[in-house]
């Protein structure tokens, strides 16, 4: 019960005085966006990117490392442009013959709409 009450206080404080946690435009840089911003839809950017990648797979279910989409670009472009780019270079997708291929998955996450799209390239 105590944890719920503390969580509500955090939410009320965040609503009263937004920070990087609820507004990506208040983050210091791209790393701050990745490490602290929480999309309002409740899903992490990493989970949204993985889900988008899985939905594009043509031949079976791809595999990802335990902590997927940990790569990102430095700078402030996510804040200025409103799109976070997450990269996973250790994913495996099946080809048309059923063999798993190492690929690089680049995810563009729209911070305003909380939508992820992916590009998949062979390694």
C-alpha positions in Angstrom: 0.0 0.0 0.0 2.8 2.4 0.8 4.5 1.9 -2.6 1.2 2.8 -4.3 0.9 6.0 -2.3 4.5 7.0 -3.0 3.9 6.3 -6.7 0.9 8.5 -6.7 2.9 11.3 -5.1 5.5 11.0 -7.9 2.8 11.2 -10.5 1.2 14.2 -8.9 4.5 16.0 -8.7 5.3 15.1 -12.3 1.9 16.5 -13.5 2.4 19.7 -11.5 6.0 20.3 -12.6 6.9 18.2 -15.7 10.5 17.0 -16.1 12.3 14.9 -18.7 10.4 11.9 -17.3 7.1 13.0 -18.9 8.2 15.6 -21.5 11.1 14.6 -23.8 11.6 18.3 -24.7 12.8 18.9 -21.2 15.6 16.4 -21.4 19.2 17.5 -21.6 20.3 15.3 -24.6 19.6 12.1 -26.4 21.0 9.9 -23.6 18.7 11.7 -21.1 15.7 10.9 -23.4 16.7 7.2 -23.7 17.4 6.8 -20.0 14.7 8.8 -18.4 11.7 9.7 -20.6 8.7 7.4 -20.1 6.1 7.5 -23.0 2.6 8.2 -21.8 1.3 4.9 -23.4 3.1 2.9 -20.7 5.4 1.0 -23.1 9.1 1.5 -23.1 10.7 2.7 -26.4 12.7 -0.5 -26.4 9.6 -2.7 -26.2 7.8 -0.7 -28.9 10.8 -1.1 -31.2 11.0 -4.8 -30.6 7.3 -5.2 -31.2 7.5 -3.3 -34.4 10.5 -5.4 -35.5 8.7 -8.6 -34.7 5.6 -7.5 -36.7 7.8 -7.0 -39.8 9.4 -10.5 -39.7 8.3 -12.5 -42.8 9.7 -15.9 -41.8 9.2 -16.8 -38.2 9.9 -15.0 -34.9 13.1 -13.0 -34.7 15.4 -13.3 -31.6 16.8 -10.3 -29.6 19.2 -10.1 -26.7 17.8 -9.8 -23.2 18.1 -6.0 -23.2 17.3 -5.1 -26.8 17.7 -1.7 -28.6 20.4 -0.4 -26.3 22.2 1.5 -29.0 21.4 5.2 -29.7 23.0 8.3 -31.2 24.6 11.1 -29.1 23.7 14.7 -29.3 20.3 16.5 -29.0 18.6 15.5 -32.3 15.9 13.5 -30.5 14.8 16.6 -28.6 15.0 18.9 -31.6 13.5 16.6 -34.2 11.0 14.6 -32.0 12.3 11.2 -33.2 14.5 8.9 -31.2 16.6 6.4 -33.1 17.4 3.1 -31.3 19.7 0.5 -32.8 19.9 -3.2 -32.1 22.9 -4.9 -33.8 22.6 -8.3 -32.3 19.2 -9.4 -33.6 18.6 -12.5 -35.7 15.9 -12.9 -38.4 15.0 -16.0 -40.3 15.5 -15.9 -44.1 13.3 -17.7 -46.6 15.2 -20.9 -46.1 14.7 -20.9 -42.3 18.3 -20.0 -41.5 18.8 -17.3 -38.8 20.7 -14.3 -40.1 22.4 -11.6 -38.0 20.9 -8.2 -38.8 21.0 -4.6 -37.6 17.6 -3.2 -36.7 17.2 0.6 -36.7 14.1 1.8 -35.0 12.7 5.3 -35.4 10.5 6.1 -32.4 8.2 9.2 -32.9 8.2 10.8 -29.4 5.0 12.8 -30.1 2.8 9.8 -31.3 4.7 7.0 -29.5 4.9 5.0 -32.7 7.9 2.9 -33.8 8.9 1.9 -37.3 11.9 -0.2 -38.2 14.5 -0.8 -40.9 16.2 -4.1 -41.0 19.6 -4.5 -42.7 21.9 -7.5 -43.0 25.1 -7.3 -41.1 
